[in-house]
Structures are given as C-alpha cells and as structure tokens.
Amino acid sequence: MQPQKSKFELAVIQDLQSEGVALETDREFCLMKTKPDGYNTKKNVAIYIDGPPHEGKEERDDRIRGLLAKRHGCHVLTVKFAHDNMKERETAKQKIREFLEAFENA
C-alpha cells in the first residue's frame, strides 16, 4: 500500500503551512454516487423505481436525486410501487411513458 502523500506533496504542504497558509491534511470528503434504474440519454431523464425496500430511505434518496438534477441537469422521475403485480407494473410503465413524452417537444 502506498503512503497517502508523497514526500514531495508533504514538503510542499508543510512549507505552505509554515508560511501561514491554512491547509488541512488528511481531510476526507464523501462523494455520493447513484445508479438510476433507467436512463434516457436523449432526454437526460433518470428513472428510479422504488418499492418497499426503499422505505425509510426516502430522504436520502431524494437528496441524492436532487443533487443529480442540480449537478447534471437531469430530469428525475421516481415511480413508487407497493406490490409486484401486473397492475402496478402497467401503472409504472404508463407513468414513465408520460414523463418521457413530456420531453418530446421540449
């Protein structure tokens, strides 16, 4: 395993710190990533299909999806379902079709 910083990096940082430049070392940043269930490149639409396993994670999911919209300009559609049955599948497909069609003339 390589050290976090090379001797050169450490020397530069330490010199700057001794000159009064405020720099922290070993600062960690958490970067989130997300994979939508479907993505339409042409319309820049990310689609998430959320069922019961997502319960209790809505706030986190909304935050990540909001960042996706803000940072990447994606249009985000979240389709929720309660049970896996044909009626709910058809409803989900219709919601997705309608959302995508809204961008036909845009």
C-alpha positions in Angstrom: 0.0 0.0 0.0 1.3 3.4 -1.0 1.5 6.3 1.5 -1.3 8.8 1.4 1.1 11.5 0.3 4.4 11.5 -1.4 7.5 13.2 0.1 7.1 16.0 -2.4 3.4 16.6 -1.5 4.2 16.6 2.2 7.1 19.0 1.7 5.0 21.5 -0.3 2.1 21.3 2.1 4.4 21.7 5.2 6.3 24.7 3.6 3.0 26.4 2.8 1.8 25.7 6.4 5.0 27.2 7.8 4.4 30.3 5.7 1.0 30.7 7.3 -1.2 29.2 4.6 -4.1 27.4 6.3 -4.2 23.9 4.9 -5.6 20.7 6.4 -4.1 17.3 5.7 -6.0 14.0 5.7 -9.3 15.7 5.1 -11.9 13.2 3.8 -14.8 14.0 1.5 -17.6 11.7 1.0 -18.8 11.7 -2.6 -22.1 10.0 -3.4 -22.9 8.1 -6.5 -26.1 6.8 -7.8 -27.3 4.5 -10.5 -30.8 5.1 -11.7 -32.9 2.1 -12.7 -33.2 3.5 -16.2 -31.7 6.5 -18.0 -32.8 8.1 -21.3 -29.7 9.8 -22.8 -31.6 11.7 -25.4 -33.9 13.4 -22.9 -31.4 13.3 -20.0 -34.0 11.5 -17.8 -33.0 9.4 -14.8 -35.7 6.9 -13.7 -35.9 5.4 -10.2 -38.4 2.7 -9.5 -38.9 2.4 -5.7 -40.6 -0.4 -3.9 -40.9 -1.5 -0.3 -37.1 -2.0 0.2 -36.7 1.8 -0.1 -39.0 2.6 2.9 -37.2 4.6 5.4 -34.6 5.7 2.8 -36.7 8.3 1.0 -35.0 11.3 2.5 -31.5 10.0 1.5 -32.8 9.0 -2.0 -34.4 12.4 -2.5 -31.2 14.2 -1.5 -29.1 12.2 -3.9 -31.6 12.6 -6.7 -31.8 16.3 -6.1 -28.0 16.5 -6.5 -28.2 14.6 -9.7 -30.7 17.1 -11.1 -28.8 20.1 -9.8 -25.3 19.0 -10.8 -26.0 17.2 -14.0 -29.2 18.8 -15.2 -31.0 15.5 -15.2 -34.8 15.3 -15.1 -35.5 12.8 -12.4 -38.6 10.6 -12.2 -39.3 8.4 -9.1 -42.0 5.8 -9.6 -43.2 4.1 -6.4 -44.9 0.8 -6.1 -46.2 -1.2 -3.2 -46.6 -4.7 -4.6 -45.2 -6.6 -7.6 -48.2 -7.3 -9.7 -49.3 -6.7 -13.3 -51.5 -3.7 -12.5 -48.7 -1.9 -10.7 -46.2 -2.7 -13.5 -48.6 -1.3 -16.1 -49.1 1.8 -13.9 -45.4 2.3 -13.6 -44.8 1.9 -17.3 -47.5 4.4 -18.1 -46.0 7.0 -15.7 -42.6 6.6 -17.3 -44.0 6.8 -20.8 -45.9 10.0 -19.9 -42.9 11.6 -18.3 -40.7 10.8 -21.3 -43.4 12.1 -23.7 -43.4 15.4 -21.9 -39.9 16.0 -23.3 -40.8 15.1 -26.9 -41.4 18.7 -28.0 -39.0 20.3 -25.5 
